[in-house]
Amino acid sequence: MKVVDVCAFYAPKGGGVRTYVDRKLAWGQGAGHEIVVVAPGQRTCQEWRPEGGRIQWIRAPRFPLDLNYRYFADAQALHDVLDAERPDLVEASSPWRSASMVAAWRGSAPRALIMHADPLAAYAYRWFEDVADRATVDRHFDWYWRHLRRLGRSFDAVVSASASLSARLVEGGLGNVATHPMGVEPGIFSPALRDGDLRRRLLDRCGLGEDGLLLLGVGRHAPEKRWPMVIEAAISAGYACPVGLVLVGNGRERARIARHIGDNPHVHLLAPIADRFGLARLMASADALVHGCEAETFCMVAAEAAASGLPLIVPDRGGASDQARRGADLTYSAGNAASLAEAIERFGRRRAGSAIGSSADAPVRTMDDHFAALFAHYEKMRAPMKVAA
């Protein structure tokens, strides 16, 4: 099967989406599928990947809110690529302009809308959380739900990576939602990588001894990640027990986050770790992953942490909450620093009393498992077309 993924969020310095797409290219090669990713780039060109598949870049302007990304601006150029590729199935990996372009394409191939983003949770719910509940925000942003319902009628499936997002999409009026949870890269993340010396060095950087609680946060420095809230909660919990927080990432909010940390010695910033095995070793060596964002569609970092045997402290809404299913994991009221601080303190007490369950033997869903299920779904979507032919 030839699948063309029109992926507006794919970029050279991308995060979770790039990790996901790169693995899909490699998996497709081994599974006998041809996968072409169409992405907005600096110039129009093709990039063949050694692991399999290729990227078809289309020249596009920079996205003004995040210069690491670009956006599709020429519908005809995109349609010309789709016409030339003659795919068996088309994916659109953004609910915005590129999805509308794919919906307007005159080709006959079935189409799947991949919900790699949850804009209302990332922006509107957060912006208005102090003045309105989610139902009220949904009513005022009904234009967005109308847009999604129109897209839903133009696509053969709307693919969601978490049960919580699927439930919201169905509640919003979409009738063709399919839940396909993602997974982690196989062969990378493992509790066996835990390194006591690394843990001691990180605690030392946070000005603490071995009896300290080492929390790890991983992700872009963006407003929806709520790192200032995480920092505030960790500092507050530190009055009850010694807490060190290591944050891995970068982004446009880095200066604000640094100001929020100030001179506090117990919070340490690390640059993004490009070495996936290095990140896996770091994850396995911390005491818990702490996450602030309730707008994740899947939360790859939480899945990677769980695969590393790391307990999770995550918000009670969004994709991260779907990952917190083990006895060692805790949730807190999303967006609430006091609730997060209480969860950290509770985790610290449980850890001190050796009451934290092991997650080393928890089953781990891999990306390959995800792609096998997703492409089996795609084959069923193509079946009526095969009969008609």
C-alpha positions in Angstrom: 0.0 0.0 0.0 1.2 3.5 -0.8 0.4 6.0 1.9 1.1 9.8 1.5 1.2 11.6 4.8 0.5 15.4 4.4 2.3 16.4 7.7 2.3 20.1 8.5 4.0 19.5 11.8 7.0 17.7 10.4 10.2 19.8 10.6 13.9 19.3 10.9 13.9 20.4 14.6 10.5 18.9 15.3 9.7 16.9 18.5 7.2 14.1 19.0 5.7 14.2 15.6 9.1 13.9 13.9 10.0 11.0 16.1 6.7 9.3 15.2 7.0 10.0 11.4 10.6 8.9 11.2 9.7 5.5 12.9 6.7 5.2 10.5 9.1 5.5 7.5 11.3 2.8 8.9 8.4 0.5 9.8 6.8 0.9 6.4 9.9 -0.2 4.6 10.0 -3.4 6.6 6.3 -4.0 6.3 6.3 -3.7 2.5 4.5 -0.3 2.3 5.6 2.8 0.4 5.3 5.9 2.6 5.8 9.4 1.4 5.7 12.3 3.8 4.7 15.7 2.3 5.9 18.5 4.5 6.4 22.3 4.2 10.0 23.2 3.8 12.6 25.8 2.9 12.5 24.7 -0.8 10.8 22.2 -3.0 12.8 19.0 -3.2 12.8 15.3 -2.4 14.7 13.6 0.5 15.2 9.9 0.4 15.6 8.3 3.8 18.1 5.5 4.3 15.7 3.7 6.7 13.0 3.8 4.0 10.5 6.1 2.5 11.0 9.7 1.5 10.1 13.3 2.3 8.6 15.5 -0.4 9.3 19.0 0.7 7.1 21.8 -0.6 8.5 25.4 -0.4 6.5 27.2 2.3 6.7 30.3 4.5 7.7 30.2 8.1 5.0 29.8 10.8 5.2 33.2 12.6 4.4 31.8 16.1 7.2 29.2 15.9 10.0 29.7 13.4 11.0 26.0 13.7 8.0 25.2 11.6 6.5 26.2 8.2 2.9 26.0 6.9 1.4 25.0 3.6 0.3 28.1 1.7 -0.2 26.8 -1.9 -3.1 24.3 -2.3 -2.4 23.8 -5.9 1.2 22.8 -5.3 0.0 20.2 -2.7 -2.7 18.9 -5.1 -0.1 18.5 -7.8 2.1 16.4 -5.5 -0.9 14.2 -4.6 -1.8 13.8 -8.3 1.7 12.8 -9.1 2.1 10.3 -6.2 -1.3 8.6 -6.9 -1.5 7.2 -3.3 -3.7 4.4 -2.1 -4.5 6.4 1.0 -3.8 10.0 2.2 -3.2 11.0 5.8 -3.6 14.7 6.9 -1.7 15.2 10.2 -3.1 18.6 11.2 -6.7 19.7 11.7 -6.1 23.1 10.1 -5.4 24.4 6.6 -3.5 21.4 5.3 -6.5 19.1 6.2 -8.8 21.4 4.3 -6.5 21.2 1.3 -6.5 17.4 1.4 -10.3 17.4 1.8 -10.5 19.6 -1.4 -8.2 17.3 -3.5 -10.2 15.7 -6.3 -8.4 12.4 -6.0 -10.3 9.2 -5.2 -8.1 7.7 -2.5 -9.5 7.3 1.0 -8.4 9.8 3.6 -7.5 9.7 7.3 -7.3 12.8 9.5 -4.6 12.2 12.2 -5.2 14.3 15.3 -1.7 15.1 16.3 -2.9 18.3 17.9 -5.7 19.4 20.3 -5.9 23.2 19.8 -8.7 23.8 22.3 -6.9 22.1 25.1 -3.6 23.7 24.2 -4.9 27.2 23.9 -8.6 28.1 24.5 -9.2 26.0 27.7 -5.9 27.3 29.1 -6.5 30.9 28.2 -10.0 31.0 29.7 -9.6 28.5 32.6 -10.0 31.2 35.3 -13.2 32.6 33.9 -15.1 29.7 32.2 -15.5 26.0 32.3 -14.7 23.8 29.3 -18.4 23.4 28.3 -18.7 27.2 28.1 -15.5 27.5 26.1 -16.7 24.8 23.7 -19.9 26.8 23.1 -17.9 30.0 22.3 -15.6 28.1 20.1 -18.3 26.2 18.3 -16.8 27.5 15.0 -13.9 25.1 15.7 -16.2 22.1 16.2 -18.2 23.0 13.1 -14.8 23.1 11.2 -13.9 19.6 12.6 -17.3 18.2 11.7 -17.0 19.5 8.2 -13.5 17.8 8.0 -14.9 14.6 9.5 -17.5 14.4 6.7 -14.6 14.7 4.1 -12.4 12.1 5.7 -13.0 8.3 5.9 -11.6 8.2 9.5 -10.5 10.6 12.2 -7.6 8.9 14.0 -7.1 9.7 17.7 -4.2 8.4 19.9 -6.0 8.4 23.2 -9.4 7.4 24.6 -9.9 10.8 26.3 -9.4 12.7 23.0 -11.7 10.3 21.1 -14.4 10.8 23.7 -14.2 14.6 23.2 -14.3 14.3 19.4 -17.4 12.0 19.5 -19.0 14.4 22.0 -18.3 17.2 19.6 -20.2 15.5 16.8 -17.6 13.5 14.9 -18.9 10.1 13.9 -16.0 8.3 12.3 -13.4 8.4 15.1 -11.0 5.6 15.4 -8.7 5.2 18.5 -5.2 4.0 17.8 -2.9 4.6 20.8 0.7 5.3 19.8 3.7 3.6 21.4 7.4 4.0 22.0 10.3 3.3 19.8 11.2 -0.4 20.2 14.5 -1.4 21.8 15.4 1.9 23.4 13.6 2.5 26.7 14.1 0.1 29.6 14.3 0.0 33.4 17.5 -1.9 33.0 19.2 1.4 32.0 18.9 2.8 35.5 22.2 4.4 36.5 22.8 5.1 40.2 25.8 7.3 39.5 23.9 9.4 37.0 21.1 9.9 39.5 23.6 11.0 42.2 25.2 13.5 39.8 21.9 15.0 38.9 20.8 15.3 42.5 24.2 16.9 43.2 23.5 19.5 40.5 20.2 20.2 42.3 22.1 20.7 45.6 20.8 17.5 47.1 22.1 14.2 48.5 21.1 10.7 47.6 18.0 10.9 49.8 16.5 13.6 47.6 13.6 13.0 45.3 14.7 13.4 41.6 11.9 14.6 39.4 12.4 14.7 35.6 10.4 16.9 33.2 10.9 16.6 29.4 9.4 18.8 26.7 9.4 22.0 24.7 9.5 25.3 26.6 6.1 26.4 25.4 3.2 27.9 27.4 0.9 24.9 27.1 3.6 22.7 28.8 3.1 24.8 32.1 6.7 24.5 33.3 6.4 27.5 35.6 3.5 25.7 37.4 5.7 22.5 37.6 8.6 24.5 39.0 6.3 26.2 41.6 4.9 22.9 42.7 8.3 21.2 43.0 9.6 24.1 45.1 6.6 24.1 47.3 6.8 20.3 47.8 10.5 20.8 48.7 9.4 22.3 52.0 8.0 18.8 53.0 10.8 16.7 51.5 14.0 17.3 49.5 13.0 17.6 45.9 15.2 18.2 42.9 13.8 19.0 39.5 15.6 18.5 36.2 14.0 20.0 33.1 15.1 18.8 29.6 14.1 21.0 26.7 14.3 24.3 24.9 12.0 26.8 23.3 10.7 30.3 23.2 9.7 30.3 26.9 13.2 29.4 28.1 14.0 32.9 29.3 10.7 33.1 31.2 11.3 29.6 32.8 14.9 30.7 33.8 13.5 33.8 35.5 10.9 31.6 37.3 13.7 29.4 38.6 15.7 32.4 39.7 18.5 31.4 42.2 16.8 28.3 43.4 19.5 25.6 43.5 17.1 22.7 43.4 15.9 23.2 39.8 18.3 22.4 37.0 17.8 23.1 33.2 19.3 20.7 30.6 19.4 21.3 26.8 17.4 18.9 24.6 19.0 15.4 24.4 19.2 14.3 20.7 20.7 10.9 21.6 17.7 8.7 22.2 19.7 6.1 24.2 21.1 8.9 26.3 17.5 10.2 27.0 16.4 6.6 27.8 19.3 6.3 30.4 18.3 9.6 31.9 14.6 8.6 32.2 15.4 5.2 33.8 17.7 7.0 36.4 15.2 9.5 37.8 12.6 8.8 40.5 9.5 10.1 38.7 8.4 11.9 35.6 6.4 15.1 36.2 4.4 16.6 33.4 2.3 19.8 33.3 0.5 19.7 30.0 -3.1 18.5 29.8 -3.3 19.2 26.1 -1.3 16.1 24.9 -3.0 13.9 22.3 -1.0 10.9 23.4 2.0 12.2 25.5 5.0 10.4 24.0 7.3 11.4 26.9 5.0 9.8 29.4 4.9 6.6 27.4 8.7 6.6 27.1 9.0 7.2 30.9 6.6 4.4 31.6 8.6 2.1 29.3 11.7 3.1 31.4 10.0 2.0 34.6 9.6 5.6 35.7 6.5 6.4 37.8 4.3 9.3 36.4 2.9 12.4 38.1 0.7 13.8 35.4 -2.5 16.0 35.0 -5.9 14.3 35.2 -6.9 15.3 31.7 -5.5 14.7 28.2 -3.3 12.1 26.8 -0.9 12.1 29.7 -3.7 10.9 32.0 -4.3 7.9 29.8 -0.7 6.8 30.4 -1.2 6.8 34.2 -2.6 3.3 34.7 -0.1 1.7 37.0 0.0 1.6 40.8 3.1 3.7 40.9 1.4 6.6 38.9 -0.3 9.7 40.3 -2.6 12.3 38.8 -3.4 15.8 40.0 -6.0 18.5 39.0 -4.8 19.9 35.7 -3.5 23.4 35.8 -3.4 23.4 39.6 0.0 24.0 41.2 -1.2 23.2 44.7 -2.7 19.9 43.6 0.6 19.0 41.8 2.6 19.9 44.9 0.4 17.7 47.0 0.8 14.8 44.5 4.6 15.3 44.7 4.6 15.2 48.5 2.3 12.1 48.4 4.8 10.4 46.0 7.7 11.4 48.3 5.9 9.8 51.3 5.1 6.6 49.4 8.7 6.4 48.2 10.1 6.9 51.7 7.8 4.2 52.9 8.8 1.8 50.0 5.1 1.7 49.0 5.7 2.4 45.3 4.8 -0.6 43.1 7.2 -1.8 40.4 6.4 -1.0 36.8 9.3 -2.9 35.3 7.1 -5.7 34.0 4.3 -3.5 32.7 3.5 -4.2 29.1 4.9 -1.7 26.6 3.1 -0.8 23.4 5.6 0.0 20.7 5.2 2.3 17.7 5.4 -0.8 15.5 2.4 -2.3 17.3 0.6 1.0 16.6 1.5 1.1 12.9 0.5 -2.6 12.4 -3.0 -1.9 13.9 -3.4 1.4 12.0 -2.4 0.1 8.6 -4.7 -2.9 9.1 -7.5 -0.3 9.6 -6.3 1.4 6.4 -6.6 -1.9 4.5 -10.2 -2.2 5.6 -10.8 1.4 4.5 -9.5 0.4 1.0 -11.5 -2.8 0.8 -14.7 -1.3 -0.7 -12.7 0.4 -3.4 -11.0 -3.0 -4.3 -14.4 -4.7 -4.6 -15.7 -1.9 -6.9 -12.7 -2.1 -9.1 
